[in-house]
């Protein structure tokens, strides 16, 4: 509970420091480019089989109940609402978040963070805020890319492997999908990116045991991010499905 409280306090500090000037634009751009460079290719490669597996599984289920014409809508909505934000954040946390945690952890054990505080420089504004914002920005952009790649992969597998028709795939999607489905996926990606950057920064600024402790907190940050990711995803999905009625309902 103490760790959770400290992490929540850091989250509030980050939100407050975002609106304070000067904004560390150079640090933000560098971190954004770094996280994007290490995340784009893995996210694209993971999105193809992810979309294909979802389409194949849903195609088998819809065939059993005689609803083949709705396979496109079911698979695309599953990719956009659930799979895309989760895949994006897993990659961002595993590639970019671990690097953020290791960087801040090494700075902490070298007492650079303490030196900044002694000089009156806020390490949260100078180091944490640009990294959290960069993780959010990369997560939002990668979410769009993963959505497109996943949908295209599902479409190809449905048409080629399962023998579906392109017209039925596209028409069912347009009949049941709505703009809010895309928005909730984007909002999830932003929130998950915030969590990934926040957890990485928190664990990186609190290592224990010297250099070995840096490696430990890197592993801990990835695991904690994954656990929070699925918990928050469940909460957002339940709230969304309760507040936003399905199209045609």
Backbone as CSV, one residue per row, in Angstrom:
resi,resn,N_x,N_y,N_z,CA_x,CA_y,CA_z,C_x,C_y,C_z
1,UNK,0.823,-1.203,0.000,0.000,0.000,0.000,0.863,1.260,0.000
2,UNK,1.997,1.205,0.734,2.884,2.367,0.755,3.443,2.642,-0.635
3,UNK,3.848,1.577,-1.343,4.374,1.742,-2.693,3.303,2.302,-3.632
4,UNK,2.090,1.794,-3.497,1.001,2.288,-4.334,0.725,3.760,-4.055
5,UNK,0.760,4.132,-2.766,0.547,5.534,-2.418,1.639,6.430,-2.964
6,UNK,2.888,5.984,-2.886,3.990,6.776,-3.428,3.879,6.924,-4.945
7,UNK,3.461,5.839,-5.603,3.299,5.912,-7.055,2.156,6.858,-7.432
8,UNK,1.081,6.829,-6.650,-0.038,7.746,-6.904,0.392,9.190,-6.685
9,UNK,1.199,9.425,-5.660,1.709,10.780,-5.418,2.587,11.244,-6.568
10,UNK,3.416,10.344,-7.105,4.243,10.698,-8.254,3.378,11.015,-9.464
11,UNK,2.294,10.270,-9.639,1.386,10.543,-10.761,0.793,11.941,-10.648
12,UNK,0.393,12.326,-9.446,-0.144,13.677,-9.254,0.930,14.733,-9.516
13,UNK,2.152,14.482,-9.055,3.244,15.422,-9.303,3.511,15.571,-10.803
14,UNK,3.473,14.469,-11.526,3.706,14.531,-12.965,2.621,15.353,-13.650
15,UNK,1.362,15.130,-13.271,0.264,15.879,-13.882,0.405,17.369,-13.612
16,UNK,0.810,17.717,-12.382,0.987,19.143,-12.043,2.170,19.741,-12.795
17,UNK,3.278,18.987,-12.869,4.488,19.503,-13.501,4.349,19.627,-15.019
18,UNK,3.401,18.918,-15.616,3.206,19.026,-17.067,2.902,20.457,-17.475
19,UNK,2.150,21.171,-16.640,1.695,22.514,-16.988,2.642,23.606,-16.512
20,UNK,3.768,23.218,-15.908,4.733,24.206,-15.460,5.779,24.456,-16.531
21,UNK,6.291,25.633,-16.584,7.318,26.021,-17.551,8.646,26.228,-16.837
22,UNK,9.770,26.012,-17.537,9.864,25.698,-18.972,9.636,24.216,-19.261
23,UNK,9.019,23.946,-20.398,8.799,22.573,-20.815,10.065,22.052,-21.491
24,UNK,10.465,20.843,-21.137,11.712,20.259,-21.656,11.446,19.638,-23.034
25,UNK,11.330,20.502,-24.035,10.963,20.045,-25.373,12.039,19.157,-25.986
26,UNK,13.299,19.508,-25.802,14.383,18.718,-26.393,14.421,17.314,-25.798
27,UNK,14.278,17.236,-24.479,14.265,15.925,-23.825,13.065,15.102,-24.300
28,UNK,11.936,15.768,-24.455,10.731,15.069,-24.925,10.941,14.495,-26.323
29,UNK,11.500,15.286,-27.216,11.712,14.825,-28.598,12.698,13.657,-28.627
30,UNK,13.768,13.763,-27.855,14.751,12.678,-27.823,14.140,11.387,-27.296
31,UNK,13.372,11.495,-26.222,12.756,10.302,-25.649,11.679,9.736,-26.572
32,UNK,10.920,10.612,-27.202,9.883,10.165,-28.137,10.507,9.382,-29.284
33,UNK,11.569,9.933,-29.847,12.224,9.252,-30.968,12.832,7.923,-30.527
34,UNK,13.430,7.895,-29.346,14.036,6.654,-28.876,12.982,5.573,-28.652
35,UNK,11.898,5.909,-27.933,10.861,4.913,-27.654,10.216,4.434,-28.946
36,UNK,9.985,5.364,-29.876,9.376,4.976,-31.155,10.304,4.067,-31.949
37,UNK,11.592,4.381,-31.936,12.539,3.605,-32.737,12.670,2.166,-32.255
38,UNK,12.514,1.935,-30.949,12.651,0.577,-30.428,11.318,-0.150,-30.341
39,UNK,10.212,0.535,-30.655,8.889,-0.071,-30.484,8.151,-0.323,-31.789
40,UNK,8.467,0.428,-32.846,7.664,0.343,-34.074,7.720,-1.053,-34.684
41,UNK,8.908,-1.559,-34.913,9.030,-2.857,-35.572,8.441,-4.002,-34.745
42,UNK,8.766,-4.115,-33.437,8.129,-5.185,-32.662,6.608,-5.096,-32.631
43,UNK,6.078,-3.855,-32.532,4.625,-3.709,-32.499,3.987,-4.161,-33.806
44,UNK,4.598,-3.818,-34.930,4.058,-4.233,-36.226,4.127,-5.745,-36.393
45,UNK,5.222,-6.340,-35.973,5.373,-7.784,-36.117,4.415,-8.550,-35.211
46,UNK,4.145,-8.013,-34.027,3.207,-8.672,-33.118,1.770,-8.489,-33.588
47,UNK,1.469,-7.343,-34.207,0.089,-7.044,-34.603,-0.423,-8.004,-35.670
48,UNK,0.438,-8.454,-36.583,-0.011,-9.327,-37.682,-0.542,-10.661,-37.147
49,UNK,0.237,-11.426,-36.375,-0.331,-12.683,-35.859,-1.466,-12.468,-34.866
50,UNK,-1.431,-11.353,-34.129,-2.493,-11.076,-33.176,-3.826,-10.924,-33.899
51,UNK,-3.828,-10.095,-34.954,-5.053,-9.907,-35.730,-5.499,-11.183,-36.418
52,UNK,-4.533,-11.955,-36.897,-4.865,-13.201,-37.584,-5.487,-14.210,-36.627
53,UNK,-4.917,-14.367,-35.430,-5.441,-15.319,-34.454,-6.852,-14.938,-34.030
54,UNK,-7.070,-13.643,-33.778,-8.411,-13.196,-33.392,-9.418,-13.483,-34.498
55,UNK,-9.051,-13.191,-35.748,-9.955,-13.431,-36.867,-10.235,-14.915,-37.055
56,UNK,-9.207,-15.743,-36.963,-9.392,-17.183,-37.126,-10.278,-17.754,-36.019
57,UNK,-10.045,-17.329,-34.783,-10.838,-17.855,-33.670,-12.282,-17.406,-33.764
58,UNK,-12.499,-16.109,-34.017,-13.861,-15.599,-34.128,-14.559,-16.164,-35.362
59,UNK,-13.790,-16.365,-36.436,-14.378,-16.958,-37.627,-14.893,-18.358,-37.370
60,UNK,-14.154,-19.129,-36.578,-14.597,-20.479,-36.231,-15.859,-20.438,-35.378
61,UNK,-15.898,-19.497,-34.425,-17.073,-19.398,-33.558,-18.301,-18.914,-34.317
62,UNK,-18.142,-17.886,-35.153,-19.291,-17.384,-35.907,-19.800,-18.420,-36.898
63,UNK,-18.897,-19.249,-37.420,-19.339,-20.311,-38.327,-20.186,-21.338,-37.590
64,UNK,-19.870,-21.627,-36.345,-20.626,-22.605,-35.575,-22.039,-22.143,-35.277
65,UNK,-22.236,-20.849,-35.119,-23.581,-20.338,-34.794,-24.270,-19.747,-36.016
66,UNK,-23.672,-19.907,-37.183,-24.289,-19.440,-38.412,-24.282,-17.940,-38.594
67,UNK,-23.255,-17.277,-38.084,-23.175,-15.812,-38.201,-21.891,-15.422,-38.921
68,UNK,-21.614,-16.101,-40.022,-20.381,-15.820,-40.768,-20.298,-14.376,-41.229
69,UNK,-21.449,-13.779,-41.527,-21.441,-12.426,-42.075,-20.978,-11.389,-41.066
70,UNK,-20.943,-11.738,-39.782,-20.523,-10.782,-38.749,-19.089,-11.003,-38.293
71,UNK,-18.367,-11.851,-38.985,-16.987,-12.124,-38.592,-16.125,-10.875,-38.691
72,UNK,-16.323,-10.080,-39.737,-15.529,-8.864,-39.907,-15.721,-7.883,-38.781
73,UNK,-16.990,-7.655,-38.401,-17.264,-6.706,-37.326,-16.682,-7.184,-36.010
74,UNK,-16.859,-8.473,-35.714,-16.372,-9.000,-34.435,-14.856,-8.920,-34.338
75,UNK,-14.168,-9.314,-35.386,-12.705,-9.326,-35.343,-12.134,-7.914,-35.321
76,UNK,-12.687,-7.023,-36.133,-12.171,-5.653,-36.175,-12.423,-4.936,-34.856
77,UNK,-13.602,-5.092,-34.274,-13.886,-4.450,-32.990,-12.988,-5.010,-31.888
78,UNK,-12.724,-6.309,-31.924,-11.831,-6.902,-30.928,-10.418,-6.349,-31.053
79,UNK,-9.962,-6.157,-32.292,-8.624,-5.613,-32.501,-8.550,-4.163,-32.052
80,UNK,-9.524,-3.353,-32.445,-9.468,-1.913,-32.165,-9.679,-1.623,-30.686
81,UNK,-10.655,-2.278,-30.068,-10.987,-1.967,-28.679,-10.039,-2.616,-27.677
82,UNK,-9.603,-3.839,-27.941,-8.866,-4.585,-26.930,-7.423,-4.876,-27.322
83,UNK,-7.248,-5.552,-28.454,-5.919,-6.063,-28.796,-4.921,-4.946,-29.072
84,UNK,-5.329,-3.941,-29.848,-4.382,-2.908,-30.263,-3.799,-2.119,-29.086
85,UNK,-4.627,-1.571,-28.168,-4.021,-0.851,-27.028,-3.147,-1.738,-26.157
86,UNK,-3.553,-2.993,-25.967,-2.782,-3.891,-25.105,-1.441,-4.238,-25.746
87,UNK,-1.474,-4.615,-27.023,-0.225,-4.943,-27.716,0.712,-3.740,-27.723
88,UNK,0.159,-2.569,-28.003,0.982,-1.356,-28.044,1.677,-1.113,-26.711
89,UNK,0.915,-1.208,-25.632,1.493,-0.913,-24.324,2.479,-1.980,-23.885
90,UNK,2.217,-3.225,-24.212,3.172,-4.282,-23.876,4.522,-4.014,-24.535
91,UNK,4.487,-3.569,-25.790,5.742,-3.282,-26.488,6.411,-2.036,-25.915
92,UNK,5.614,-0.982,-25.675,6.180,0.257,-25.134,6.776,0.018,-23.755
93,UNK,6.073,-0.740,-22.916,6.592,-1.016,-21.569,7.812,-1.920,-21.616
94,UNK,7.783,-2.919,-22.503,8.897,-3.857,-22.553,10.153,-3.268,-23.165
95,UNK,9.985,-2.432,-24.196,11.150,-1.857,-24.876,11.513,-0.477,-24.325
96,UNK,10.563,0.461,-24.412,10.848,1.823,-23.965,10.834,1.981,-22.460
97,UNK,9.856,1.349,-21.772,9.762,1.499,-20.323,10.961,0.936,-19.594
98,UNK,11.453,-0.204,-20.042,12.629,-0.790,-19.389,13.852,0.110,-19.571
99,UNK,13.973,0.751,-20.745,15.095,1.664,-20.970,14.982,2.905,-20.086
100,UNK,13.750,3.418,-19.943,13.532,4.572,-19.058,13.906,4.222,-17.628
101,UNK,13.463,3.051,-17.183,13.750,2.626,-15.807,15.252,2.452,-15.589
102,UNK,15.928,1.840,-16.546,17.372,1.637,-16.399,18.117,2.964,-16.389
103,UNK,17.695,3.909,-17.241,18.360,5.213,-17.299,18.198,5.973,-15.995
104,UNK,16.959,6.053,-15.501,16.730,6.781,-14.253,17.352,6.044,-13.072
105,UNK,17.362,4.707,-13.116,17.984,3.953,-12.035,19.483,4.193,-11.959
106,UNK,20.142,4.226,-13.111,21.580,4.496,-13.112,21.867,5.922,-12.666
107,UNK,21.014,6.861,-13.029,21.193,8.245,-12.557,21.023,8.322,-11.036
108,UNK,20.094,7.527,-10.515,19.832,7.577,-9.071,21.007,7.026,-8.274
109,UNK,21.538,5.881,-8.698,22.646,5.289,-7.926,23.918,6.108,-8.079
110,UNK,24.016,6.924,-9.162,25.154,7.836,-9.290,24.896,9.150,-8.563
111,UNK,23.747,9.241,-7.896,23.355,10.399,-7.088,23.133,11.649,-7.936
112,UNK,22.874,11.469,-9.209,22.552,12.616,-10.054,21.203,13.224,-9.665
113,UNK,20.239,12.387,-9.303,18.915,12.885,-8.905,19.038,13.742,-7.643
114,UNK,19.820,13.259,-6.663,20.018,14.033,-5.437,20.729,15.353,-5.733
115,UNK,21.689,15.334,-6.648,22.401,16.560,-6.997,21.456,17.567,-7.644
116,UNK,20.553,17.107,-8.483,19.583,18.001,-9.108,18.686,18.642,-8.056
117,UNK,18.252,17.857,-7.081,17.392,18.400,-6.030,18.133,19.422,-5.180
118,UNK,19.428,19.172,-4.914,20.222,20.124,-4.146,20.370,21.449,-4.901
119,UNK,20.488,21.369,-6.225,20.619,22.572,-7.052,19.282,23.264,-7.297
120,UNK,18.215,22.713,-6.787,16.903,23.335,-6.966,16.234,22.983,-8.283
121,UNK,16.721,21.965,-8.974,16.119,21.513,-10.237,15.206,20.335,-9.943
122,UNK,13.966,20.416,-10.386,13.007,19.351,-10.136,13.285,18.175,-11.069
123,UNK,13.675,17.011,-10.542,13.900,15.858,-11.428,12.625,15.375,-12.089
124,UNK,11.487,15.636,-11.465,10.220,15.213,-12.073,9.944,16.031,-13.329
125,UNK,10.097,17.358,-13.220,9.864,18.198,-14.386,10.939,18.008,-15.445
126,UNK,12.163,17.824,-15.026,13.288,17.749,-15.968,13.406,16.386,-16.628
127,UNK,13.135,15.312,-15.895,13.383,13.974,-16.420,12.121,13.134,-16.589
128,UNK,11.233,13.171,-15.602,10.092,12.256,-15.607,9.012,12.706,-16.576
129,UNK,8.631,13.978,-16.527,7.533,14.467,-17.379,7.803,14.233,-18.864
130,UNK,8.988,14.588,-19.398,9.213,14.317,-20.827,9.123,12.841,-21.181
131,UNK,9.563,11.969,-20.297,9.526,10.536,-20.590,8.101,9.989,-20.544
132,UNK,7.315,10.448,-19.584,5.922,9.993,-19.505,5.127,10.487,-20.706
133,UNK,5.314,11.750,-21.075,4.612,12.282,-22.246,5.061,11.586,-23.527
134,UNK,6.343,11.276,-23.618,6.839,10.560,-24.798,6.215,9.174,-24.887
135,UNK,6.109,8.472,-23.751,5.477,7.151,-23.750,4.011,7.248,-24.160
136,UNK,3.311,8.285,-23.706,1.912,8.465,-24.091,1.783,8.742,-25.582
137,UNK,2.633,9.626,-26.101,2.560,9.956,-27.514,2.872,8.773,-28.415
138,UNK,3.912,8.022,-28.063,4.272,6.853,-28.867,3.169,5.802,-28.787
139,UNK,2.592,5.608,-27.605,1.525,4.619,-27.452,0.317,4.983,-28.311
140,UNK,-0.044,6.265,-28.345,-1.195,6.681,-29.155,-0.932,6.467,-30.645
141,UNK,0.258,6.826,-31.118,0.572,6.660,-32.534,0.713,5.186,-32.906
142,UNK,1.389,4.423,-32.065,1.532,2.995,-32.347,0.181,2.288,-32.305
143,UNK,-0.731,2.771,-31.464,-2.059,2.161,-31.407,-2.757,2.259,-32.761
144,UNK,-2.634,3.408,-33.416,-3.214,3.536,-34.748,-2.562,2.600,-35.749
145,UNK,-1.241,2.508,-35.688,-0.539,1.624,-36.626,-0.891,0.162,-36.380
146,UNK,-0.921,-0.245,-35.109,-1.243,-1.630,-34.782,-2.678,-1.950,-35.174
147,UNK,-3.589,-1.002,-35.011,-4.977,-1.221,-35.416,-5.069,-1.501,-36.906
148,UNK,-4.379,-0.679,-37.700,-4.414,-0.862,-39.155,-3.781,-2.193,-39.549
149,UNK,-2.613,-2.481,-39.004,-1.925,-3.727,-39.343,-2.750,-4.928,-38.893
150,UNK,-3.333,-4.871,-37.697,-4.133,-5.980,-37.204,-5.378,-6.215,-38.032
151,UNK,-6.052,-5.127,-38.425,-7.260,-5.261,-39.246,-6.912,-5.818,-40.621
152,UNK,-5.840,-5.308,-41.218,-5.430,-5.815,-42.534,-5.038,-7.284,-42.449
153,UNK,-4.298,-7.650,-41.404,-3.930,-9.055,-41.231,-5.140,-9.945,-41.041
154,UNK,-6.116,-9.483,-40.253,-7.336,-10.251,-40.080,-8.137,-10.371,-41.360
155,UNK,-8.163,-9.295,-42.121,-8.882,-9.317,-43.401,-8.257,-10.325,-44.363
156,UNK,-6.930,-10.315,-44.468,-6.244,-11.234,-45.380,-6.477,-12.683,-44.960
157,UNK,-6.359,-12.964,-43.669,-6.545,-14.337,-43.221,-7.997,-14.784,-43.377
158,UNK,-8.947,-13.864,-43.155,-10.349,-14.240,-43.315,-10.678,-14.562,-44.766
159,UNK,-10.150,-13.753,-45.672,-10.472,-13.946,-47.088,-9.713,-15.135,-47.671
160,UNK,-8.426,-15.255,-47.344,-7.598,-16.290,-47.973,-7.736,-17.639,-47.257
161,UNK,-7.584,-17.639,-45.930,-7.561,-18.902,-45.185,-8.963,-19.455,-44.957
162,UNK,-9.890,-18.589,-44.544,-11.222,-19.055,-44.193,-12.214,-18.982,-45.351
163,UNK,-11.801,-18.431,-46.466,-12.679,-18.372,-47.620,-13.807,-17.375,-47.508
164,UNK,-13.646,-16.350,-46.681,-14.678,-15.329,-46.561,-14.672,-14.390,-47.757
165,UNK,-15.731,-13.620,-47.856,-15.839,-12.658,-48.961,-15.442,-11.270,-48.467
166,UNK,-14.697,-10.529,-49.279,-14.300,-9.179,-48.860,-15.483,-8.277,-48.561
167,UNK,-16.541,-8.378,-49.365,-17.701,-7.515,-49.150,-18.375,-7.758,-47.821
168,UNK,-18.514,-9.030,-47.425,-19.155,-9.341,-46.147,-18.311,-8.861,-44.977
169,UNK,-16.997,-8.987,-45.103,-16.101,-8.546,-44.036,-16.249,-7.041,-43.811
170,UNK,-16.230,-6.270,-44.872,-16.280,-4.818,-44.753,-17.671,-4.314,-44.386
171,UNK,-18.710,-4.925,-44.947,-20.059,-4.447,-44.685,-20.489,-4.698,-43.246
172,UNK,-20.082,-5.848,-42.682,-20.444,-6.125,-41.292,-19.753,-5.164,-40.345
173,UNK,-18.523,-4.804,-40.676,-17.803,-3.843,-39.829,-18.480,-2.482,-39.852
174,UNK,-18.812,-1.996,-41.030,-19.465,-0.691,-41.134,-20.858,-0.692,-40.536
175,UNK,-21.497,-1.864,-40.453,-22.855,-1.932,-39.920,-22.875,-1.897,-38.395
176,UNK,-21.842,-2.426,-37.732,-21.856,-2.539,-36.280,-20.868,-1.621,-35.570
177,UNK,-19.818,-1.212,-36.240,-18.811,-0.365,-35.587,-19.278,1.081,-35.539
178,UNK,-18.737,1.826,-34.588,-19.032,3.240,-34.454,-17.774,3.992,-34.057
179,UNK,-17.846,5.312,-34.187,-16.644,6.120,-33.962,-16.142,6.015,-32.526
180,UNK,-17.048,5.832,-31.583,-16.627,5.737,-30.179,-15.743,4.532,-29.933
181,UNK,-15.865,3.487,-30.756,-14.994,2.320,-30.606,-13.540,2.691,-30.884
182,UNK,-13.341,3.556,-31.863,-11.982,4.017,-32.158,-11.465,4.935,-31.063
183,UNK,-12.350,5.785,-30.547,-11.941,6.712,-29.510,-11.541,5.994,-28.226
184,UNK,-12.296,4.961,-27.845,-11.967,4.268,-26.604,-10.634,3.542,-26.731
185,UNK,-10.311,3.036,-27.933,-9.001,2.421,-28.131,-7.876,3.436,-27.991
186,UNK,-8.082,4.644,-28.522,-7.065,5.690,-28.414,-6.899,6.150,-26.964
187,UNK,-8.023,6.309,-26.263,-7.963,6.722,-24.856,-7.248,5.667,-24.021
188,UNK,-7.540,4.401,-24.296,-6.833,3.329,-23.593,-5.336,3.416,-23.832
189,UNK,-4.943,3.642,-25.078,-3.515,3.718,-25.393,-2.848,4.858,-24.636
190,UNK,-3.509,6.014,-24.545,-2.942,7.151,-23.814,-2.801,6.834,-22.329
191,UNK,-3.836,6.241,-21.752,-3.775,5.906,-20.323,-2.730,4.833,-20.060
192,UNK,-2.692,3.825,-20.912,-1.704,2.762,-20.723,-0.281,3.291,-20.909
193,UNK,-0.096,4.197,-21.873,1.218,4.806,-22.052,1.630,5.616,-20.841
194,UNK,0.671,6.324,-20.242,0.953,7.072,-19.008,1.378,6.121,-17.900
195,UNK,0.672,5.007,-17.759,1.015,4.035,-16.721,2.397,3.437,-16.960
196,UNK,2.703,3.107,-18.224,4.003,2.515,-18.535,5.134,3.471,-18.190
197,UNK,5.007,4.731,-18.609,6.041,5.715,-18.295,6.132,6.013,-16.814
198,UNK,4.987,6.079,-16.132,4.972,6.394,-14.709,5.626,5.291,-13.889
199,UNK,5.245,4.049,-14.142,5.805,2.927,-13.383,7.308,2.811,-13.629
200,UNK,7.723,2.969,-14.884,9.145,2.900,-15.198,9.919,3.992,-14.474
201,UNK,9.364,5.207,-14.459,10.045,6.309,-13.788,10.084,6.105,-12.274
202,UNK,8.981,5.635,-11.716,8.937,5.443,-10.257,9.932,4.386,-9.804
203,UNK,9.936,3.241,-10.473,10.862,2.198,-10.074,12.309,2.600,-10.368
204,UNK,12.521,3.356,-11.449,13.870,3.790,-11.767,14.433,4.760,-10.756
205,UNK,13.560,5.555,-10.113,14.023,6.525,-9.128,14.101,5.939,-7.723
206,UNK,13.772,4.668,-7.589,13.816,4.043,-6.265,14.494,2.673,-6.313
207,UNK,15.716,2.604,-6.827,16.423,1.317,-6.826,17.055,1.059,-5.459
208,UNK,17.287,-0.213,-5.177,17.930,-0.595,-3.916,18.998,-1.644,-4.198
209,UNK,20.152,-1.464,-3.584,21.189,-2.469,-3.710,22.203,-2.200,-4.800
210,UNK,22.372,-0.937,-5.208,23.410,-0.613,-6.182,23.061,-1.045,-7.597
211,UNK,24.090,-1.364,-8.392,23.845,-1.733,-9.801,22.919,-2.932,-9.949
212,UNK,23.029,-3.906,-9.046,22.119,-5.052,-9.119,20.675,-4.615,-8.917
213,UNK,20.480,-3.622,-8.065,19.128,-3.128,-7.830,18.516,-2.502,-9.066
214,UNK,19.350,-1.929,-9.943,18.821,-1.344,-11.181,18.210,-2.427,-12.059
215,UNK,18.901,-3.543,-12.186,18.342,-4.652,-12.956,17.068,-5.190,-12.345
216,UNK,17.009,-5.219,-11.024,15.798,-5.716,-10.358,14.606,-4.800,-10.609
217,UNK,14.822,-3.485,-10.506,13.692,-2.570,-10.693,13.233,-2.542,-12.149
218,UNK,14.127,-2.796,-13.099,13.719,-2.881,-14.495,12.739,-4.032,-14.684
219,UNK,13.076,-5.197,-14.132,12.161,-6.338,-14.219,10.851,-6.056,-13.499
220,UNK,10.949,-5.424,-12.337,9.743,-5.114,-11.573,8.843,-4.142,-12.316
221,UNK,9.436,-3.152,-12.982,8.625,-2.157,-13.684,7.812,-2.787,-14.804
222,UNK,8.409,-3.725,-15.529,7.685,-4.383,-16.622,6.546,-5.228,-16.079
223,UNK,6.804,-5.987,-15.015,5.768,-6.844,-14.445,4.630,-6.008,-13.865
224,UNK,4.967,-4.957,-13.126,3.933,-4.106,-12.531,3.100,-3.440,-13.617
225,UNK,3.734,-2.991,-14.677,3.003,-2.365,-15.773,2.020,-3.344,-16.403
226,UNK,2.444,-4.574,-16.618,1.555,-5.576,-17.201,0.343,-5.818,-16.304
227,UNK,0.573,-5.928,-14.986,-0.538,-6.165,-14.065,-1.516,-4.992,-14.048
228,UNK,-0.990,-3.773,-13.967,-1.854,-2.603,-13.981,-2.584,-2.469,-15.310
229,UNK,-1.905,-2.841,-16.393,-2.491,-2.731,-17.720,-3.786,-3.529,-17.816
230,UNK,-3.756,-4.786,-17.416,-4.945,-5.633,-17.549,-6.034,-5.213,-16.566
231,UNK,-5.654,-4.746,-15.382,-6.653,-4.280,-14.423,-7.365,-3.033,-14.928
232,UNK,-6.593,-2.053,-15.388,-7.192,-0.813,-15.888,-7.988,-1.073,-17.163
233,UNK,-7.502,-1.982,-18.006,-8.239,-2.314,-19.223,-9.610,-2.898,-18.886
234,UNK,-9.671,-3.743,-17.869,-10.946,-4.306,-17.443,-11.904,-3.213,-16.976
235,UNK,-11.397,-2.282,-16.174,-12.249,-1.211,-15.650,-12.770,-0.333,-16.782
236,UNK,-11.882,0.076,-17.700,-12.300,0.944,-18.803,-13.302,0.230,-19.699
237,UNK,-13.070,-1.046,-19.982,-13.973,-1.798,-20.861,-15.357,-1.923,-20.249
238,UNK,-15.420,-2.207,-18.943,-16.719,-2.333,-18.282,-17.463,-1.006,-18.297
239,UNK,-16.760,0.082,-17.979,-17.402,1.401,-17.965,-17.866,1.781,-19.365
240,UNK,-17.051,1.526,-20.376,-17.415,1.884,-21.753,-18.645,1.117,-22.223
241,UNK,-18.666,-0.184,-21.968,-19.793,-0.993,-22.424,-21.081,-0.645,-21.686
242,UNK,-20.952,-0.115,-20.471,-22.141,0.291,-19.729,-22.653,1.663,-20.158
243,UNK,-21.746,2.556,-20.512,-22.145,3.936,-20.827,-22.474,4.135,-22.310
244,UNK,-21.784,3.425,-23.184,-21.976,3.612,-24.630,-22.770,2.440,-25.183
245,UNK,-23.985,2.661,-25.640,-24.774,1.551,-26.194,-24.208,1.074,-27.517
246,UNK,-24.390,-0.205,-27.769,-23.936,-0.763,-29.041,-24.727,-0.178,-30.202
247,UNK,-24.117,-0.104,-31.354,-24.777,0.452,-32.527,-25.975,-0.408,-32.910
248,UNK,-27.109,0.245,-33.050,-28.342,-0.460,-33.407,-29.103,-0.991,-32.241
249,UNK,-28.544,-0.796,-30.990,-29.254,-1.297,-29.807,-30.411,-0.401,-29.460
